[in-house]
Structures are given as C-alpha cells and as structure tokens.
Amino acid sequence: MPSIEGLSRFHYLCNMTELLIENTTLVQVREPNISILKGEILKALPILENAWIRCQGDRILDFGTMDNCPADNGQVIDAKGRFVFPSWCDSHTHLVFAAYREQEFVQRISGMSYADIAANGGGILNSARRLRAMSEEKLFEAAHQRLDQLIKSGTGAIEIKSGYGLSAEGELKMLRVIKRLKDVSPIPIKASFLGAHALPAAYKENRKNYMDLLINELLPVIAEEKLADYVDIFCEKGFFSVAEAKRMMEAGNKYGLRAKIHTNQFNSMGGIEAAIAHGAISVDHLEVVNEAEILALANSSVIPTLLPSAPFFLQDHYPPARQLINAGLPVALASDFNPGTSPSGKMAFVVALACIKMKMLPSEAINAATLNGAAALELANDYGSITKGKKANLFITKVMPSIAYIPYGFTEEIVDQVIINGQLLSKALV
C-alpha cells in the first residue's frame, strides 16, 4: 500500500473496506496460475458478461454472474453498459524528465533525422542538459504530476528509467526521484538504471571511462541505496555496442539487477542474442528484427516488448508483431513515454496503434498491455488480470459496444472510473 503522503496526493471518493461493481462485463478474467500469454494464446481474452466483482481491502475478493450477486456491504457501483478491465501495466517509460522537446518535433518535420538531431546536441543530450539544470524537488513534482495523469488514464503498474542524467550526479538524482515516487505512489513502480542511454560529450573520446564510471562508481551506490530494480542500456549504432551491453548486463547481474534493454530500434546488431545470454527480462523496441533473432527469442524466456508510439511519432517502420506472435512469443506492449520520441503515456492509444499499425487483434493487444506487461515487470502474480486474490487495480470504461471499440475509437478517452488498491479515485487527481 502507498504511504500516507501518497494517499494524500489522491482524492478517494470513498474509503471503504469493500467495493462492489455490478451489472458489468469483466475483461481479462484468469485463474491464478496464468502469468504470461504466448503466441496463439494471445488471441483468447476471457470475458464474463452480466457480471459483478467485489473488492475487499486492496484485493479482488470474488466475482461472478448477476444471478448470484451478493448483498452489498459497502460501496456499490452500477456499471451497466460498461466494462471492467485490469489496469494497464506499462513496462517501459522515461517518465522523469525536465522538459518536453517540441522544437525537435518541428526539426523532424523539416527533414532532420533522429540521428541528425542527436549529432547536433539534441535528443537525449538535450534532455540531459535540461535535467542537470533542474532541482530534484522540481523534477519530482513534474514527474509526480505526470504519474497522476497516467493513473487517471488507466495505468496501474509502471516502470521508470533513469538515463537523462548522464553523469554520476544526474543519474543518482533521477534514481532518487524515482525512489521518492515509489514511496508516495499508490501503484507499483519498477526503476531501471539507464546510465548508458547516450555518450556524454565529455566522454566522446573515451567511452571506456564512461562505462567504468557507470559500473565501478555508480552501480555500487545504486545497489547500496536500493535505487534500481533493473539495468538498461541503449544497444544501438551510434550509442552503445553489444560488447558494452554485455558488460553492463554482467555488472548488473552481480548486484542482482537483471536487464531490460533497448535494442533493435534501428539496426539488428546482436543485442537480442546478448540479452538472452545474460538472462534479461525483456528486449524492448524491436522495430528491426530478423528470423534468426525471432528463433532465438522463441527458445528463451525473454519478453519482446513493443513500443509502437515511438515509430508512430518518428514516422518509422513498426515492429513485426505478427511474425513475433506467430513464432509463439509472449509479446508485451508499453508506452515508451519520453519527451523526444513518444511524448504520451496513454496505453489505450498504444493498444490502438498495435491494432492499426501492427495488425494485432484487439484481444492480443489488450493481453499484451495487461498480463504480459505485468510479466515484463515481474508483477504478474499480483497485477494484469481479474483474478481472485490479485490487487484490485482496475478501471471502468465509459459505455461502449465492445472491447474492439478501444482501438476503433482511438481518439476517445475510454476510462470513466479508476480503482486503485480497491479504492475508487475521483476524476480530479491533483
């Protein structure tokens, strides 16, 4: 449960020990032993119509059909014509940053590429300069407001990366802000150390010294202060090599920090194979992936996490979701919320893009954004499905005809009410 400070941040309409939602349709109803969905199984999305669900404390107590609806002992919501979903589980974000980068958006429209902007001091280095100039308190407040809005849009578990510090002081500042967010957030947050996001200008001629700084100086502090759950690295041409990714993952493993790595966004260069060999939780992006890499993933437990908002915003090609699913892989979806290439954390839009641009079925996309997202956060035992005993992080939709309306009506705000830890939140989060 969140701290008192975290609870005070949110307005709860009622602080009851029991909540009953009736006359609804429950989506993603699962048995406790289902923790990840692969391949063809992604098509199946169990739905219970004319249903009720009861939450007690912060957990899902029970659910069933209206012919055996229990008498209410607390707050009751009549959700006729609406659907109840488990909250979205967003396993890849860069939520902590100092400022948006709309000027670079205009530069891309004018013809500059992502690489051109980065080479001219924009991109990640731009965010790093702005972050270093912002106080920790202001950085925390800005990130907290963004988190509030994402919860309001239906997100009930999230990962947040560092990576805009690019110095010992800056990276620790970011990770300490994420730790503060963990302390006050009503939803679970996983933190990833992404010091190897871009090479700082000061280390342009000495990459090894920067890697030494991250591994020999920063990782011990991060481990001692428990500032991260994972390590990450941007394994891509012009950023960090496969050898550097291997070194980072090996170092992380020594401190019990498994990897969630950026790879195959623009090039196929061995990052996937390295992630598999080093026991990574997930490989994220995969806009570019070949048959050998797909086969390697199929013979591993690594979760391919697709981020369609990034190629949408960059006007780039999309990950081959159908090939990955047809190969029997447990595809997850995440927002990649960041100021440069995906300035939105709305998971309903991610689901829409997955259907419209990657030809995923609505059922597949919803599974990938809920239960498989939870698996990519190592939280599937408690989140990602409507299951007895799991945390009661849910949202109730507005009246809509079917689950397919979420991607079909891609501009509409479909969330009507949000339940976090069994408590109904008001629509006006502060």
C-alpha positions in Angstrom: 0.0 0.0 0.0 1.2 3.6 -0.6 2.4 5.8 2.2 0.2 8.4 3.9 1.9 11.0 1.8 1.0 9.1 -1.3 -2.6 8.6 -0.3 -3.0 12.3 0.5 -2.0 13.1 -3.1 -5.1 11.4 -4.4 -8.8 12.1 -3.8 -10.7 8.9 -2.9 -14.4 9.1 -3.4 -14.9 6.6 -0.6 -12.5 4.9 1.7 -14.5 1.7 2.2 -13.2 -1.8 3.0 -15.5 -3.3 0.4 -16.4 -2.2 -3.1 -19.0 -4.0 -5.3 -19.3 -3.3 -9.1 -22.4 -4.9 -10.6 -24.2 -5.2 -14.0 -20.9 -5.1 -15.9 -18.7 -7.1 -18.2 -15.4 -8.3 -16.8 -12.4 -8.4 -19.2 -9.3 -10.5 -18.7 -10.7 -13.0 -16.2 -8.0 -15.5 -15.4 -7.1 -18.3 -13.0 -4.2 -17.7 -10.6 -1.8 -20.0 -12.5 -1.8 -17.9 -15.7 1.1 -15.5 -15.6 2.1 -15.0 -19.3 0.5 -15.5 -22.7 2.4 -16.7 -25.7 1.7 -16.9 -29.4 -1.8 -18.2 -30.4 -2.9 -18.0 -26.8 -2.8 -14.2 -27.0 -5.9 -14.3 -29.1 -8.0 -15.6 -26.2 -9.3 -12.9 -23.9 -11.7 -14.3 -21.3 -14.7 -12.2 -20.7 -17.5 -12.6 -18.2 -20.8 -10.8 -19.1 -23.6 -9.7 -16.9 -21.2 -9.8 -14.0 -20.2 -8.5 -10.6 -16.9 -8.1 -8.9 -16.2 -7.5 -5.3 -13.0 -5.9 -3.8 -12.1 -6.2 -0.2 -9.3 -4.1 1.2 -6.8 -3.8 -1.7 -7.6 -7.2 -3.3 -10.1 -8.7 -5.6 -12.2 -10.9 -3.3 -14.6 -12.6 -5.8 -16.6 -12.2 -8.9 -19.4 -14.0 -10.8 -22.6 -13.5 -12.8 -25.5 -11.4 -11.6 -27.7 -14.4 -10.9 -25.7 -14.9 -7.8 -24.7 -11.3 -6.9 -24.0 -11.0 -3.2 -25.7 -8.4 -1.0 -23.6 -5.2 -0.7 -21.7 -4.5 2.5 -20.0 -1.3 1.3 -19.9 1.0 -1.8 -21.8 -0.2 -4.9 -21.2 0.9 -8.5 -23.8 0.1 -11.2 -21.7 -0.3 -14.3 -24.4 -1.2 -16.8 -23.2 -1.0 -20.4 -19.6 -0.6 -19.3 -16.6 -2.9 -19.0 -14.2 -3.5 -16.1 -10.6 -4.0 -17.1 -7.4 -4.8 -15.0 -5.3 -1.7 -15.1 -2.7 -1.3 -17.9 0.8 -2.4 -16.9 3.3 -0.1 -18.7 6.7 -1.8 -18.5 8.8 0.8 -20.4 8.8 4.6 -19.7 11.1 7.6 -19.2 8.6 9.4 -17.0 11.2 11.5 -15.2 12.5 14.4 -17.3 12.9 18.2 -17.1 11.1 19.4 -20.2 9.4 18.3 -23.5 11.3 18.6 -26.8 8.7 20.1 -29.2 11.4 22.0 -31.0 12.9 18.7 -32.2 9.5 17.7 -33.4 9.5 20.7 -35.7 13.0 19.8 -36.8 11.9 16.3 -37.8 9.0 17.7 -39.8 11.5 20.0 -41.5 13.5 16.9 -42.6 16.1 16.2 -39.9 16.5 12.6 -38.8 16.7 11.3 -35.2 20.5 10.7 -35.8 21.0 14.2 -37.2 19.3 15.8 -34.2 21.3 13.7 -31.8 24.6 14.6 -33.6 23.8 18.3 -33.2 23.4 18.1 -29.5 19.7 17.3 -29.4 17.9 14.2 -28.4 19.0 12.5 -25.2 21.8 15.0 -24.7 19.3 17.9 -24.8 17.2 16.2 -22.1 20.4 15.6 -20.0 21.4 19.3 -20.1 17.9 20.4 -19.0 17.7 17.8 -16.3 21.1 18.8 -14.8 19.7 22.4 -14.5 16.6 21.4 -12.7 16.4 20.9 -8.9 15.5 17.5 -7.6 12.4 18.9 -6.0 11.1 20.4 -9.2 11.9 17.2 -11.1 10.0 15.2 -8.6 7.0 17.4 -8.7 6.8 17.4 -12.5 7.2 13.6 -12.6 4.5 13.2 -9.9 2.0 15.2 -11.9 2.7 13.0 -15.0 2.3 9.9 -12.9 -1.1 11.2 -11.6 -2.3 11.7 -15.2 -1.3 8.2 -16.2 -3.1 6.6 -13.3 -6.1 8.6 -14.3 -5.9 7.1 -17.8 -5.9 3.6 -16.5 -2.3 2.7 -15.8 -1.9 0.6 -12.6 1.7 -0.5 -12.7 4.7 1.2 -14.3 8.4 1.1 -14.9 10.5 4.3 -15.0 14.1 4.6 -16.3 16.9 7.0 -15.5 19.1 8.0 -18.4 18.8 11.7 -18.7 21.4 12.4 -16.1 24.4 11.0 -18.0 26.7 11.9 -15.0 27.1 10.4 -11.6 25.2 13.3 -10.0 22.5 13.4 -12.6 21.8 9.7 -12.7 21.6 9.5 -8.9 19.3 12.5 -8.9 17.0 10.8 -11.3 17.0 7.5 -9.4 16.4 9.2 -6.1 13.4 11.0 -7.7 12.1 7.6 -8.9 12.6 6.2 -5.4 10.6 9.1 -3.9 7.8 8.4 -6.5 7.8 4.8 -5.3 7.4 5.9 -1.7 4.3 8.1 -2.5 2.7 6.3 -5.4 -0.4 4.2 -5.0 0.7 2.0 -7.9 3.8 -0.2 -8.0 6.9 1.3 -9.8 9.9 -0.5 -11.0 13.1 1.5 -11.6 15.7 0.9 -14.3 19.2 2.3 -14.3 19.8 3.6 -17.8 23.0 5.5 -17.4 24.1 4.0 -20.8 21.5 5.9 -22.7 23.8 8.1 -24.7 27.5 9.0 -24.5 28.1 12.4 -22.8 30.1 14.9 -24.7 32.8 14.9 -22.1 33.4 11.2 -22.8 33.2 11.3 -26.5 36.9 10.3 -26.9 36.9 7.8 -24.0 33.9 5.5 -24.0 35.6 3.1 -21.6 36.0 5.7 -18.9 32.2 6.4 -19.0 31.4 2.7 -18.8 33.9 2.5 -15.9 32.0 5.4 -14.2 28.6 3.7 -14.5 29.8 0.2 -13.5 32.5 0.9 -10.9 31.3 4.0 -9.3 27.6 4.3 -9.8 26.3 0.7 -9.6 27.7 0.1 -6.0 25.9 3.2 -4.8 22.7 2.3 -6.6 22.8 -1.2 -5.1 23.6 0.1 -1.6 20.7 2.6 -1.7 18.4 0.2 -3.5 17.7 2.7 -6.2 17.1 0.4 -9.1 15.4 -2.9 -9.9 16.9 -3.4 -13.3 19.8 -2.2 -15.5 19.2 -1.0 -19.0 21.4 0.1 -22.0 20.6 1.6 -25.4 22.3 -1.1 -27.6 22.3 0.6 -31.0 24.6 2.0 -33.6 25.8 5.5 -32.6 25.0 4.7 -28.9 26.4 1.6 -27.2 27.8 -1.6 -28.6 26.9 -5.2 -28.0 30.2 -5.6 -26.0 29.2 -2.6 -23.8 25.8 -4.1 -23.4 27.2 -7.4 -22.3 29.5 -5.6 -19.8 26.6 -3.7 -18.3 24.4 -6.7 -18.0 27.2 -8.8 -16.4 27.7 -6.0 -13.9 24.0 -5.7 -13.1 23.7 -9.4 -12.5 26.5 -9.2 -9.9 24.2 -6.8 -7.9 21.0 -8.8 -8.5 19.8 -6.3 -11.1 18.5 -8.1 -14.2 18.4 -6.4 -17.6 15.6 -4.8 -19.6 17.4 -3.4 -22.7 16.7 -1.1 -25.6 17.7 -2.9 -28.8 16.9 -3.3 -32.5 15.2 0.1 -32.8 17.1 1.0 -35.9 19.6 -1.9 -36.5 20.0 -5.6 -35.9 23.4 -6.0 -34.4 23.4 -8.8 -31.8 21.7 -7.1 -28.8 18.9 -9.7 -28.7 21.3 -12.6 -28.5 23.3 -10.8 -25.8 20.2 -10.2 -23.8 19.2 -13.8 -24.0 22.6 -15.0 -22.9 22.6 -12.7 -19.9 19.1 -13.6 -18.6 17.4 -10.3 -19.4 13.7 -9.9 -18.5 12.9 -8.2 -21.8 14.2 -6.7 -25.0 12.4 -3.5 -25.9 11.7 -1.8 -29.3 12.4 -4.5 -32.0 11.4 -2.3 -34.9 14.1 -4.2 -36.8 14.4 -7.9 -36.2 15.4 -10.9 -38.4 14.3 -14.5 -38.5 17.4 -15.8 -36.6 16.6 -13.3 -33.7 13.0 -14.4 -33.6 14.0 -18.0 -33.4 16.5 -17.2 -30.6 13.7 -15.4 -28.7 11.4 -18.4 -29.2 13.9 -20.6 -27.5 14.3 -18.2 -24.5 12.2 -16.7 -21.7 12.9 -13.1 -22.7 9.8 -11.0 -23.3 9.8 -8.9 -26.5 8.3 -5.6 -25.6 7.0 -3.4 -28.4 6.7 0.3 -28.3 4.5 1.4 -31.3 4.2 5.1 -30.1 7.9 5.6 -31.0 7.8 4.7 -34.7 4.4 6.5 -34.9 6.0 9.7 -33.7 9.2 9.2 -35.7 7.3 8.1 -38.8 9.4 5.0 -38.8 8.6 1.3 -39.5 6.8 -0.7 -36.9 7.9 -3.9 -35.1 6.8 -7.1 -36.9 4.2 -8.1 -34.2 2.5 -10.7 -36.3 5.8 -12.6 -37.0 6.7 -12.5 -33.3 3.3 -13.8 -32.3 3.2 -16.4 -35.0 6.6 -17.7 -33.7 4.9 -18.3 -30.3 6.4 -15.3 -28.4 4.8 -13.6 -25.4 4.6 -10.0 -26.8 4.1 -7.2 -24.4 3.2 -3.6 -25.2 4.4 -0.4 -23.4 4.2 3.3 -24.0 7.9 4.4 -24.1 6.7 7.7 -22.6 9.5 10.2 -23.1 10.0 13.8 -24.2 11.7 13.1 -27.5 10.1 10.2 -29.4 6.9 9.2 -27.5 5.5 12.2 -25.6 2.4 10.3 -24.4 1.9 7.6 -21.8 -1.7 6.7 -22.7 -1.8 2.9 -23.0 -5.2 2.9 -24.8 -3.5 4.7 -27.7 -0.7 2.1 -27.6 -3.3 -0.6 -27.9 -4.9 1.2 -30.9 -1.5 1.6 -32.6 -0.8 -2.1 -32.1 -4.1 -3.0 -33.9 -4.0 -0.3 -36.6 -0.3 -0.4 -37.5 0.9 -3.8 -36.3 -2.2 -5.9 -37.2 -2.6 -7.2 -33.7 -6.2 -8.3 -32.8 -7.8 -6.2 -30.0 -7.7 -9.2 -27.7 -4.0 -9.7 -28.4 -3.2 -6.1 -27.8 -5.1 -6.0 -24.5 -3.4 -9.1 -23.3 0.0 -7.6 -24.2 -0.8 -4.4 -22.4 -2.1 -6.0 -19.2 -0.9 -9.5 -18.2 2.2 -9.6 -20.4 3.1 -6.1 -19.4 2.8 -7.3 -15.8 5.1 -10.2 -16.6 7.7 -7.8 -18.1 7.6 -6.0 -14.7 7.8 -9.3 -12.8 4.4 -8.4 -11.2 2.1 -10.9 -12.8 1.4 -12.6 -9.5 -0.5 -9.5 -8.4 -1.4 -7.5 -11.4 -2.5 -7.7 -15.0 -5.7 -9.8 -14.8 -9.0 -10.1 -12.9 -8.1 -12.9 -10.7 -9.2 -13.7 -7.1 -6.6 -12.5 -4.7 -4.8 -10.2 -7.1 -4.5 -6.4 -6.3 -7.7 -4.5 -7.1 -6.2 -2.1 -9.7 -9.0 -1.7 -12.2 -10.7 0.7 -14.5 -14.3 1.0 -15.6 -14.9 2.2 -19.1 -17.4 4.6 -20.4 -20.4 2.9 -22.1 -19.1 1.2 -25.3 -20.3 -1.6 -27.5 -17.3 -4.0 -27.3 -13.6 -4.2 -26.5 -12.8 -3.6 -30.1 -14.1 0.0 -29.6 -10.9 0.8 -27.7 -8.6 0.7 -30.8 -11.5 1.6 -33.2 -12.3 4.8 -31.3 -8.6 5.6 -30.9 -9.0 9.3 -30.0 -11.7 8.8 -27.4 -11.0 8.7 -23.7 -12.5 5.4 -22.7 -11.7 5.4 -18.9 -14.6 6.5 -16.8 -13.6 5.5 -13.3 -10.3 4.2 -11.8 -10.0 1.8 -8.8 -6.5 1.6 -7.2 -5.9 -0.8 -4.3 -9.6 -1.4 -4.0 -10.4 2.3 -3.6 -12.3 4.5 -6.1 -10.4 7.5 -7.2 -12.1 10.8 -8.1 -11.7 12.0 -11.7 -9.8 15.1 -10.5 -6.4 13.9 -9.4 -4.1 16.6 -8.1 
